[in-house]
């Protein structure tokens, strides 16, 4: 999945997913600290191997 740079409703659910918390308040998909994207992609940063959660990034992020 590529970074969802468009702000079309096709990529956003009508209600947030209570299973996926999001604390990135400037993300387009953040809905009251829950993710409202239809799907998310999380990747390792740098060398492609994450040693901790700090080494990961949500590629679905879109700035508001």
C-alpha positions in Angstrom: 0.0 0.0 0.0 1.3 3.5 -0.8 0.9 6.5 1.4 -2.6 7.6 1.1 -2.1 11.3 0.1 -5.6 12.0 -1.1 -8.2 13.0 1.3 -11.0 11.0 -0.4 -13.7 9.4 1.7 -12.9 6.0 0.0 -9.9 5.7 2.3 -11.6 6.8 5.4 -14.1 4.7 7.4 -17.3 6.4 8.6 -16.5 5.4 12.2 -13.1 4.9 13.8 -11.6 1.5 14.6 -11.6 1.0 18.4 -8.8 -1.6 17.9 -6.3 0.8 16.5 -5.3 3.7 18.7 -3.6 6.8 17.2 -1.9 9.6 19.2 -0.7 11.5 16.1 -3.2 14.4 16.4 -2.3 16.0 13.1 -3.0 12.8 11.1 -6.0 13.0 8.8 -7.2 9.6 9.9 -7.0 10.4 13.7 -10.6 10.4 15.0 -10.6 11.1 18.7 -7.3 9.1 19.2 -8.5 6.2 17.1 -7.6 5.4 13.4 -10.3 5.9 10.8 -8.3 4.6 7.8 -9.8 1.6 6.0 -6.4 -0.1 6.2 -3.0 0.8 7.7 0.6 0.0 6.7 3.4 0.0 9.3 7.0 -0.3 8.1 10.4 -0.6 9.7 12.5 2.6 9.5 16.1 2.7 8.3 17.5 -0.7 7.5 14.1 -2.5 7.3 14.5 -4.3 10.6 12.8 -3.0 13.7 14.4 -3.7 17.1 11.7 -1.9 19.1 8.5 0.0 18.3 10.6 3.2 18.0 11.9 1.7 14.8 8.5 1.5 13.1 6.4 4.1 11.3 2.8 4.3 10.1 3.0 4.7 6.3 -0.7 5.5 6.2 -0.1 8.9 7.9 -1.4 11.9 6.0 -0.9 15.4 7.5 -4.2 17.3 8.0 
